[in-house]
Structure formats: C-alpha cells, structure tokens
Amino acid sequence: MIQKRGFENTVEEVILRNTGYSSIEEFNNPDKDYYIKDLDKVADRIKNAIAKNIPITIVGDYDVDGVTASSIMLMTLKHMGANVKVRLPHRFSEGFGLSTKIVDEIDTGLLITVDNGIAALEAIQKAKDKGLSVIVTDHHEPVFENGVKKLPNADLIIDPHAIDDQAAFNGYCGAGIAYKLSSILVPDEIFNDKMSCFAALGTVSDVMKLVEENKLIVRKGLANMIKKGHRTQGLEGILSRQFCNQYIDETDIGFKIGPMINAAGRLIDDGAKKPLEVMTTDDLKYPNYHIADELFDLNNKRKQIVEKALPEFEKEIKEKHMELDFPLVLYKEDIPEGVIGIIAGKLAEKYDKPALVFSDSEDPLVIKGSGRTGSGVNLKELLDMSPEQFTKYGGHAEAAGISLLKSNFENAKKVLQKNCKVPVDYVKDDTIYYDLEIDADNLKDFYEKVKQYGPYGEGNQKIVFKVKNFTLTPVEQRDGDISEFSFMGGGKYVKAYGQNGIATFGETSKLIECMEDRLLYDVSVHANGNGISKENYEKLKYLIYYYTAAFTNEKGLNDLFERIDANEGFKKFTKKTFTELCALPSARQKDYNISKMLSNNKPPKKVDVIGTLSVSYFKEEFTYQVDLLKMYDPEKVLEKEQEKTIVKTDKEILR
C-alpha cells in the first residue's frame, strides 16, 4: 500500500514537520549557546599536565566514534607538545573501553577516556588507587545499581548523558565531545577544520541525531572533507579510496567511509590502531596510503564473510523450521565476532523479529553474541529478565552484546524464547509512505532544494518522493513484471537503470552511475561494425572504469583502452570489442559483470518510483538519482485493481 504522509506541499513544510522546528530560519540558525559545563576545567587540567611534562594516555574504543574521538585528542595534544600516547582496546581479547588490564599497563600520569569510561567503575578505581589522574569524556548512559546512579571515581567527568544539566545539548557522540574540547585547547581555524572532519565521521557513524549542534558539526565536517589542507593527508587517502575526496555526503559516511574505518577492528583483535594511524597522519611525504588500501581490502573481506555466512543462517532457519522461533537464537562457529552484529541486523530485518547471533570467542568455553531487535521488542529488557543465563551482557533497546557459556547455549535459548513476547501495542505497518509528488524531469531541482536542509539521518529524516514518469531501461526481466526486475544480485536487491537517474531497491542506498541518453540500451543493441559515436564511447569508458576501478587487472584494461584510443578504434567498435571490455567481473557485486547487465534488449518504459533523492559524483560528473523504496508500473497496478474488483463482483453474484 502506498500513501501520502501528511498534508505538506513543500520541502520546507516537510522539514519543519520532521524536525519539530517552528520556522526554517530557526532550523538553519538555532540561536543557542552550546556550552558544556566543566569543559574549561578539563582543558586547564590538560594544559597543566603538558606544562609539567606529565605523560598522558588516551583510551578510546575500536568503533568509528572511538577511533575518531581518539584521533582528535591525539592530534590536539600532540599539537600542544604533550607527551601522549593512545591505547585502543582489543576487540576480541579485551572487549569494549577501559579495562583493568589496560590500567595495569599505565604506570603514571594522566588518563583520559574518550567515547567510554562512564561505566568503567572498577578500572577507574584501580587507576585512582595507582595514583593516576583520570578524566572521563563519554556520551553513554551511567551504571545504575538498585535504581541508584553510580559514577566512576574520576577527577573530572564530561558526559551530558550521565550528569543532569551538564550541557545545553546532550546528543553528542564521543568524537563530538572530543571536538568541543579540542576547540578550546587549540583555537586554530585550520586545525579545527581538520578535527571537524573526524567529529562528523563519528557523529554520523554512531547514528546520533542530526539536530542542534550535531547538525552544525556534520555540515562543517562534510565541507572540510573535500578541501585540501582542511583534512589530514591520511583521511584524504581513505576518502580517495572510496571516490569521496571531491564530493561526500552523510550517506557516503554511513555506507562507505564508516564501514571502511570499522573493518579492521571487526576482523583483527587490535585492528582499530590501523585507521587511527592513517587518519592522524598529516605528512605529505608519508601519508600512509598503504594502510588506507589495507582498510579497503579488509572491508571487502568483511563483506564477503557476511555474504557467505548469511545464506548459511537462512538455510539453517529453513531446514530446522525456525521461522516461528521468537526470537531467533543462532550459533555458528568460525565467524568473526566483529561481524555477528551485522548478520543479526540483517536477519532481524528479514524476519521482523529479534535475532541473536553467537559465535566462538577467545575463550573456548564461552561464546559471544550480538542481538538486534525486531517487532518492537526491547532487547535490554529481555536480557534483564534472565541475567543468570549470561556471563556478561549489555546494550539498549535496539542492540545488545552477550557472552554465555557454550554449554548453556540451548538452555539460554529456551529461556529467551519463553520470556520474549511481541509488545501488545506493536503493529507491523507495510505501508510505503511518501511526502511529496514530483515529475522525473524535476529530480535535479528538487535534489538541490533538499540538499539545503541536510545533513539527513536520525532526527532529520530524508524526504520521500513519489517520482512520476521515470524512464526505465530494463536489464533483466522475469515474467514481464516490473516489480520482479532482477539486476545485479537478484532477490530483493533490485536496481533499475533509467534515463533520468537510477532507481534502486534494497539496502544499498548509494547507487551506481547511469549513462545518459539510454547509453546502456543503445550500446548493447546498436553497436556494430560502423562503431559508436565518440561521445558514447567516452561514456562507455567511464562506465567500465567505474566498475573495474578496484581490480588487480586494471592495467590490462588501461592497455586495451589505449589501443582503442590510439587509432580511434571506437569507429570500429563492435559487440565483440564490447564483450571483451565487459567480461571483467565487477568489484561491486558477486558473479556479475557489465555484459550481463546489458544482456536484455527490451525497450525503455515509464514507471513511477517511490524513494529519496540523492546524488553520486564520479570524475567531475553528478548523477541525480532515486534511492528506491518502491517501483511499479501504473498500468499494471491499474490492471490488478480492476482484476480485484471483478473477483469481488463475481463473489457477490455467486452469493
């Protein structure tokens, strides 16, 4: 079912409804002093430590927020001449944040936590007992015992979530708080610009609400990420590896840059030090781009692990008839614990129920699990009902981490399924809502208008459009039903290439470039002994390069194009030549290549699509596109509605 949401008729009206602001002026320029109490005291304590050459240890975390917060503090204190080092926890052997093991490594000086520490009561007490000074900067919830808030015994604590009325805004991530502190410690505009890049990465990747100062931080960071000299050399290497060094938006952070930074920490015990090392490099002679390449490769490996493991879990669910299990509780050995949360999320989304996925840990007697919610279930409350089943657990309503004895897995599974119930007020709504209706010819104009009110995400949801008259170039059809087009991967992951842009369906939100003027269709059908136009040949090169940019055989591709270019070979461009170019498999999809994409010779047709607007940028060209939620042929929808009416009439006659 498709339905318009609300009565708004303009982009501005939808923005105000989604964000709760009373006017666009207030939305764009909130008149507010974003103070954090005691931040000046923290700055003074750090300056005093530097003046006395007291060693400083920064303890961060292994996710994007923890690594970017650590990057900000490390570069800030180094800029000030501090004797400073960073210690990031090892994901598999140590777990989240500051631990007593890490404290054991620190002999003296000042300990500063970023993106953690508020719950490290035992570790911080041990640090104090050793004579260390401790500053906690965090954004997580505090520990409660018997309903009483328990704060760590630190010298100073900055955590707007833990200390009431500490800040004018309490929605910062760890990197956001580190950035606020850095701005006080080093009031240098260019340096501050570089730190804003890290703060934006942490804010978006940690899925913080993009409102109030978070919105301003992300706007500034995105702007500086594409300015040479306003980002570190190492970060430029990461951005370049994902083609985001000249244009980037919040979606690129969420689906390209963030996962790339996260990948090493997901697959390697102490892997988080790799993105920290490259991002904090600002030396033109030694930019550590080789580490950026390694992060890119690790992220591809992470994707491959998930792509292999997910069907195995789905097969197990089907073969063991677990479709009715509530929640899904699954265990499989030899899966890196850094990816089980991703798998749990995909299963929870597919089956619309909580999913808890377990795998082996460093301890052969203990398995670790990660849970994601579904059907409105509060995971933290579910786990709180049977704490005796676990050796350790924590989390919140939507996500949780669990450890339990391997021998107790089946019993814990039974207890969880006994306790878990669908909330009485939960109603699954399959309706696809849109906010505004536009024509495909106006994609560019509306995207430019929508862009003014970004960044989009939590707290400022993207506007959903119903786009009429979208010209679709078919690639592969099944049963002649446009809703069952299957390009690049099959199943629910559908991408449709159109003259006005690209519509896509599934979880991939950044789309692949479309070729203007039906290039895909024209080349596949009309390439012959007479060749193709120079213009279309250049566009074709652009397409091929885009798909094969990450390949080891890129040199062979370059050589082939050089031979064609040398004697204007495009004038004799044949389908055989085209097949030779397209035979290389795509880096972006498994078992897929360009010739397969162009294997269908069906003519274009117009469809209606529901989705959000976005833009992709490649080789100085923008492509305006629709990230699809629904695609349908208005004529077929009308036919189906008429069929339903006829059936209903027949039943009435039979009565």
ABEGO torsion letter per residue (X at the ends): XBBBBEABABAAAAAAAAAGBABAAAAABBBBBBBBBGAAAAAAAAAAAAAAGBBBBBBBBABAAAAAAAAAAAAAAAAAGBBBBBBBBBAAAAEBEBBAAAAAABABEBBBBBGBGAABAAAAAAAAAAGBBBBBBBABBBBBBGGBBBBBBBABBBBAAABBGABABAABBAAAAAAAAAAAABBBAAAAAAAAAAAAAAAAAAGBBBBEAAAAAAAAAAAAAABBGABBAAAAAAAAAAGAAABBBAAAAAAAAAAAAAAAAAABAAAAAAAAAAAABABAABAGAAAAAAAAAAAAAAAAAAAAAAAAAAAAAAAAGAAABOBBBBBBBGBBAAAAAAAAAAAAAAAGBBBBBBBBBABAABBBBBBBBBGGBBAAAAAAABAAABABBBEBAABBBBBBBAAAAAAAAAAAAAABBBBAABBBBABBBBABBBBAAAAAAAAAAAAAAOBBEBGBBBBBBBBBGBBBBBABBBGGBAAABBBGGEEABBBBBBAAEBBBBEABABBBBBBBGGAAAAAAAABBAAEBBAAAAAAAAAAAAAAAAABAAAAAAAAAAAAAAAAGAAAABBAAAAAAAAABBBAABBGBBAAAAAABABBBBBBBBBEBBBBBBBGGBBBBBBBBABBBBAAAAAAAAAAAAAAAAAAAAAX
